[in-house]
Amino acid sequence: WIEKRLPQLSLSTQASAPKLIAKYLRPSLGTLELESVKTGTINGWIAGLVKIGLQPKTVHNLWKQFRATMNWHCQQNDVPKRAWYPCLPVIPDVEQRWFTQEEMRQIIAAATGQFKPLFQLTGFSGLRSGEISGLHVEDLDFVRGVIHVQRSVYKGIEVPTKGKRRRYVTIDSPTVQMLEEYLGDRTMGRVFQSRNGTP
C-alpha cells in the first residue's frame, strides 16, 4: 500500500500515513496474516489505542487508515472487501470555540498590511487556510462578489483542494471593498504572498 497506493494520494496523506502506520498499526497488526485479522483482533487493537490515551477522533482516523489499506489489498487481489465490526470509542459532541463577529472585527481592526484583508477574508468566507494561501488575483470576481476556489497550498506547494472540488464562494461587499483596496492595480499573482511571491 505504501509503495503503490500512497503515491496517488494527497501530499498531506503521503507525509502523515507512513508515520501513523509505523507507530500504531505495524506494532500490533504488522506481523499477522491478513486472513487472521478478525473483529476480535481489531477490537483488541482499538482497546490498546484507547488505553494509551489516544483521543476518540484519532482512534477513528487510525481505524479508517487500517480499513483503507485492507480494502485496497482486497481490490488488488480481486476478492470482496472484508467486514469487521469495530467497537470504536464515542467521539464527544463538543461544540468548538469560534470567534464571534465582534471578536473578528476587533482582530481585523488591529491588523495591519496584508493581514487586515487576509483576516477579513478568513473570518467571513469560510475558506480553509490552504485555500486562502492558494488564491490568485485572477480567482477573484469583484463584480459578482465571488471567489473561484481552485487550489490549496500545502507546505508551500500548490495542490488540489480537499476532495479535488473546485467551487465558487460568495463574499460580502465589505470584504470585496477591502480586497480591492489592498490589491490596487495588481491583476496577477497570489493574493497573499511573501516578499518573494511565495505563499
C-alpha positions, 0 to 999 in steps of 0.5 A: 500500500505504501509503495503503490497506493500512497503515491496517488494520494494527497501530499498531506496523506503521503507525509502523515500515513507512513508515520501513523502506520509505523507507530500504531498499526505495524506494532500490533497488526504488522506481523499477522496474516491478513486472513487472521485479522478478525473483529476480535483482533481489531477490537483488541487493537482499538482497546490498546489505542484507547488505553494509551490515551489516544483521543476518540477522533484519532482512534477513528482516523487510525481505524479508517487508515487500517480499513483503507489499506485492507480494502485496497489489498482486497481490490488488488487481489480481486476478492470482496472487501472484508467486514469487521465490526469495530467497537470504536470509542464515542467521539464527544459532541463538543461544540468548538470555540469560534470567534464571534463577529465582534471578536473578528472585527476587533482582530481585523481592526488591529491588523495591519498590511496584508493581514487586515484583508487576509483576516477579513477574508478568513473570518467571513468566507469560510475558506480553509487556510490552504485555500486562502494561501492558494488564491490568485488575483485572477480567482477573484470576481469583484463584480459578482462578489465571488471567489473561484476556489481552485487550489490549496497550498500545502507546505508551500506547494500548490495542490488540489483542494480537499476532495479535488472540488473546485467551487465558487464562494460568495463574499460580502461587499465589505470584504470585496471593498477591502480586497480591492483596496489592498490589491490596487492595480495588481491583476496577477499573482497570489493574493497573499504572498511573501516578499518573494511571491511565495505563499 
